[in-house]
Amino acid sequence: MSRFPTSPLNRREALALTAGGAALAALPAAIRPAQAQAATPGALMVERAQRVLGLLDEPQVESVRFGFDSATRRAWDYMIGSAVPTGLPLEQMTAEQKDAAMDLLATALSPSGLVMAERIMLQQDILRDEWGKGSPTRNSERFSLTVYGEPGDGPWAWRWEGHHLTLSLTLVGDRVVSVTPNAFASEPNTVPSGPHAGMVVLEEEEMLGRQLFADLAQPNRDRALLREASFGNVLTTAGNERRFGNDRAGVPLADLPQAQADLAVRLIEVYAVDPLTTALAEEQSARIREGDLMATRFGWAGADLDGPSIYYRLHGDTFVIEFATVRNQPQHLHTIRHDPERNLGNHAV
């Protein structure tokens, strides 16, 4: 039986159901978040990372463990197709090991974030079996866990990564000091047919971004337009995280009517807050409000609002967020979120 949710439940529905307890029951046992526990997210990460490592045999440990200073810690990449990512993939784990790995993932992601991650993983099977796209080896278990350093002892980190998904958590002891970079991507973003018809991954990311640009008055739309043609992908890939520096492009939120500025802030929260467990979400909600949130600039690329190829960017004091349709494929979406000063714990380790 598949571990993955198959109904077209969106993230708002997932959050609403969670309030009544139904969503937690609907999620696979291995990924139910331990929200009732008093332990901090970092303490849970230490505990569950140690449990995963304790279940592995020696060759598996050699695959999953790297020194904290390993160059691979900075070589994150979620555009890898069917390649095997660095670390130990789920497909090489026993059932008990997989459950333990998913329990670790649940220390970082909210119920809606877990649904999103699981759907991205499931999409690999959909691409292979229903769309005939990619290598026959593409599969929902080609997602790897990597641990850098010793959990709970000084600086350490863990990463969950595969095609269209990368999550990097950096800690000092049991204190989480960074949750970026992170990226959720999707293809097909809305499954059109088959047993998973109606399943959507990046619904609000696309809908709210298009709505924000559509709502702009023409003068502000002209200011927001970065160029007529979309970029065809996100730009702040590994090694290019600081590509924009302090050079913000687009229209400042301060120059927008209140309703549009509020919509932009909500869109920022979709990326920075919604996917994370409650404690991490609260920290990130405060983080995006450090500095002047209204100095954030919203930029857009793509001449046709309803066209197949669009791009937008939100660049604030503590974050860079990008969204792009990939090479004129309206159902192929990439996103990325950075905290340039804190990516991979640069400020603390």
N, C-alpha and C positions, 0 to 999 in steps of 0.2 A: 504494500500500500504506500502511496506517495506521502511524504511528509509535508508536501506543499499545499497551501490553500488553493482551492480551485474555483470558488465562487467569485463573482465580480464585486467583492466588497471593496469599497474605497477607503481611504485613510480616515476621512471624517466619520464614516460608519464604524470603522474599527475603534476609534477613540470613544465614540458614543456607546458602543457595546461594552467596552471595557469598564465604563462607569457602572454598568449593571452586572459586570462579571461574566457576561456571555462570551466576550471576545477571548478572554483568557482560556475559557474552556474549549473554545473552537480551535485555538492554536495547538500545534503538536506539543506534547509534554516537554520535549527537550528544549523548546524555546519559550516557555512561559516565564516571564520575568518575575523575579522574586521581589516584588514591590513591597510586600509586607515586612520584609526584613529591615532591621535598623542599620545594618552595615552600610558603610559608604560604598559608592560605586568602585572606588579604587581598592578597598578591602575585598570586595567580592571578586574583582578581577584577579587579585593576587591569589585568592583561594582557588578560583576555578582554573586559572592558568596552571597552578601547581598540580591540580587534579588531572588536567589533561596530560601534562608531562609525566606524571606518575603512572599513567596507563599505557604509555608508549614503550615499545621495545627499543633496543639500542639503535638500529638503523633508522627507525622513525624519528628518534630524538635527534639524530644527526641531520635529518632533513628539516626539522622544524626549528632547531636552535641555532642562533647566530649571536656573535658578540654584539654588544650595543653599538659599537663603533663600526660595524660592518657597513661597507658601501651599499649593500642591498637595502639597508633601512631607508635610504634616500631614493632608491630606484623604484618607487611605486609606479604602477602602470595598470590601468583598467581597460586598455584597448588592445588586449592580447589575443582576441579571437579564441581559438580552441587550444592555444598553447597551455602548457602546465605552468602555473605561476610559481614563484619562489615559495618554498615552505612545504608543508605536508598537506596534500589535497584530501578532501573528504573521501574520494574514491579509493584511497589507500588506507582507510581507517576501518576498524571494526565498528559494529553497531554501538557498542558502549563508548568507544572513543569519539564517534560522531556526536552522540548525545552530549558528551562532556564538552566537546568543542562548541556545539550550539548553545550550551549553557553559558559558556564564556561570551559568545556573541550577544546573548541576552542581557549581559551586564552593561552594555553600551546602548542598545537600541530599545526604544519604546515599543509597545504593541504595534503601532502603525508603522514604525521603522522596520520592525521584524517582518511584517507583512510585505513591505516594499522589497526588502532584501531577499526574502524567500521567492517572491515573484520574479525578480531579476534572475535568480538561480534557475527557476523553473523555465524561464524563457529560453534557456540554452537547449532544453529538450524540444521546445516548440519550434525553434529555428531549425533544428536538425530533422525532426520527424514530420512536421507539418509544412514547413517552408522549404525544406531541402537546401538550407543555406549553411555554409560552413563545412568543416571537416566532419566526417562520421564520428570522430572521437569527441566532438563537442558534447558536453553533458552537464547536468545540474549539480554534479558532485565534483566538478573541476574547479573548486574554490578552495584556497589554501589558507591555513593558519601558519603564521610565522611568529616566533617569540625571540625578542632581542634582549640579551642580558638575563639577569636572574630575577624572576618575579618577586617583588617585595624588598629587594636589596639594592638600594641606590637607584640610579636611572635605569629603566627598562621600558620595553614597548612591546606591543603586539599588533599584528596586522591581519585583516581578513580580506582576501583579494581573489578576484577572478575576472572573467570577461564582464565588463559593465559594472563592476562593483569594487571599490577599494575603501577601506576604513583603517585609519591609523590612530592608535591610542598610545600616548606616551605618558609615563608615570615616573615619579620619584618616590620610591617606597610604595606606599598605598595611596598616594595623592595623584590624581589625574591632572596633568599639566597641559595636555593638548589633545584635541579630538580632530585635528585636521592635519593633512588634507583628507577630505572625504568626497566621494563621487558616487552618484547613483545614475545609471544610464539605462536605456530601454530600447528594445526592438523585438517585435512590434509593440509600440506603446499601448495600443488597444488591439487586443487579439480579435480578429474579425469573425472567426469561425472555429469549429471543432469543439472539443470538450471544455476548452478554457475560454470560449467566446465571451467577450465583454470584459475580460480582465484588463485592468489599466494599472500602470505603474506611476508615471509622472503626470498625474492629472492636474493638480494645482500649479505645478511648476510651469506647465505650458499655458493653461487657461488664464491664470492671473497675470502672467507676463504679457500675453497678447492683449488682455483687457486693459492693463496699465497703459500700454502704448496707444491703444485705440482711444482711450479716454483723454489723452493729451490734446489741448488746444493746439492749433497749427503752429504758432510761434514756438511753443515748447516741444512740439514734435520735431520741428526743424532742428532745435538745439540738441535733442536726444539722438538724432540720426547720426551714427558714426560713419556710415557709408551706405551706398545704395545696395550693394551686394552683400549677402551674408558671408561670414568667414568660413562657413562649412564645417566648423568644429570649434570646440573651446580652445583657448590659446595658452592658458597657464598650465601646461603639462609639466611632468617631472623635469627638473632642471630649469624650467621657465616660470617658477612660482612667483618670482618678483618682476615679471616682464613689464608690468605697468608702473612699478615704483609708486611715486606719489603723483603721477600724471593721470588724474582722473578725467574721464571724458563723458560727456552727456549733460543732462539737465539736473541741477541740484534739487533735492526734495524740498528744500526751503522755498523754492520758486513755484511749487505746485499748489493747487488748491488743497485744502485739508483732506478731503475725501481721497484724492489721488495720493497724497503723501502717506495717509493711513494704509492705503492699498499696497504701496511700495514696502512699508514696514511689515505688513502681513506677509508679503512675498519673501522678504528676508527671513522671517521666522519659519517659513515653510522649509527652508534649507538649514537654518542654524539651530532651531529649537525642536521642531516637530519630530524629527527622527530619533531623538535621544531620550533616555530614561529621565525620570522626573528631576533628579538631583543635577544631572549633567545639563538638562534643558534649562533649569533655573540659572545655572552658571553661565551658559551661553547667551541666555536672554539678557543678563547683565552685561556680558562682554560686548555684544553688538551695540549696546547703549553707552559704552565708554567713548569719550570724545563727543563729537557733534554728529548725532545721527542724521540731522537734517542737512548736513554737508555731503551726505551720500549722493552719488551721481548715478543716474539711470541712463544707460546708453543702449541703442538699438541698431541693428544692421539688417537690411532686407527691405527692398522697396515695396513689396506687396505684403500687407498685414496678414492676409489670409493665404499667402503663398506657401509653397512647400519648403522654403528655405529661409529660416529666420535665426536671429541671434540676439541675445540681450545680456547686459552686464550690470551688476550693482556693485559699486566700489565705494566703500566707506572707510572710516578710520581704522577699523579692526577686521575688515573682511573684504574679500573679492569673491563674487559669485558670478558664474557664467552658465548660460544655457544656449545650446545650439542644436538645430537640426543638422544632420550629417550629410553633406554632399547631395543636397536636393532630395533627400529621402524623408518625407514628412513623418514616417513612423519610426525613424531611427534618431533617438534623442540622446545627447550627452549633456551632463552637468558637471560642475566642480565647485567646491567651496574651499577657500583658503582663509586662514588667519595669518597673514604674512609674517607678523612678528613672532608668532607662537607655533607655526607649523613644525611638527615633529619635535616640539618642546625646545626649540632653539633658544628661547629666553631663559630656560631653567636648567639646562644640562650642558 
